Amino acid sequence: MVVASMLKERGGDVSYIIVSEAGASVYSASEVGIEEFPDLDVSIRGAISIGRRLQDPLAELVKIEPKHIGVGQYQHDLNQGRLDEALKAVVEDCVNRVGVDLNTASPSLLKYVAGISSRVASNLVKYREEKGRFRNRRELLNIKGLGPKTFTQCAGFLRIPQGDNPLDNTGVHPESYTIAEKLLNMDLDEESTLKLSKELDVGNLTLKDIVTELKKPGRDPRDEMPKPIFRTDVLNIEDLKQDMVLTGTVRNVVDFGAFVDIGVKQDGLVHISHLSERYVKHPKEIVKVGDIIKVKILDIDIERGRISLSMKEV
């Protein structure tokens, strides 16, 4: 709020962004936080974590147990073992779908890559610190505890930008490099891909995946997601007015509606009855966490810090 007010006074083409601080205090007092910044106060560690979330949310949030991020409803009433297992599976899926930069990833991120344990993740970082940046994926076989079987599991998810082989910066597995090299400079359509899969004796789906990676090497699927909202106008709840239309980010989805960050300290609530003109059985039919949506302010209760929002007629 202080920064926002200062920017408003100074004027000019400067904006600010709000980043969720959920779980930052857990990180600041954790073993990972202490190991990364042993000489800093917990409040400073928390501030660094929040800043890093803007740069690369996935790389920072993996350092916190998913249950501490505070998304969802009734999470403490569930079987904690099964909840942890389900949440970790989702994180692993996200990490492996996005891919990991082998030369910058922390042990906390690397341990979610298929086949890599916490011990191997630590050995990877230690090797990188001693030998310098990785130049190719084959160097992975020099890591203590990372044998051929683990290499087969993890190699396709580990990226090396500006390495010796451009294919090391794609999701193509080293086992498929020979096929990928044959496909370079070829313009393949659906029919020719099917024909080529038979000639090369490789599955059609695998071949399509290779073609997709070659078309966009080093692609980060998150680039296609809506960009964060930079703000210059609304600073606090007193700035809000009835019927004002704002752009916000969905922070949480529960049975009775969705909580939306509209740029003030308090998140506003879009009740399930105001999510759509049609009947909605559950809010997840309409929105999910991270969605950027337009909302209209229905009501503001400054004393209780409550904001009612609607997605209807926006």
Protein Blocks (a to p, Z undefined) as FASTA:
>chain_A
ZZmmmmmmngpjdddddddfehklmmmmmmklmmmmmmbcfklmmmmmmmmmmmmmmlmm
mmpcfklnopaehklmpcfklmmmmmmmmmmmmmmmnopafklpcfklmmmpghiafklm
mmmmmmmmmnopafbfklmmmpghiafklmmmmmmmpccehifblklmccbdfklmmmmm
mmgopacdfklmmmmmmmnopafklmmmmmmmmmmghiafklmpccddddfkbmbfklpc
ehiacddddfbdcfkbccddehiabdcdddfklmbmbdcfbfklmmcehiacddddfbdc
fknopacddfehZZ
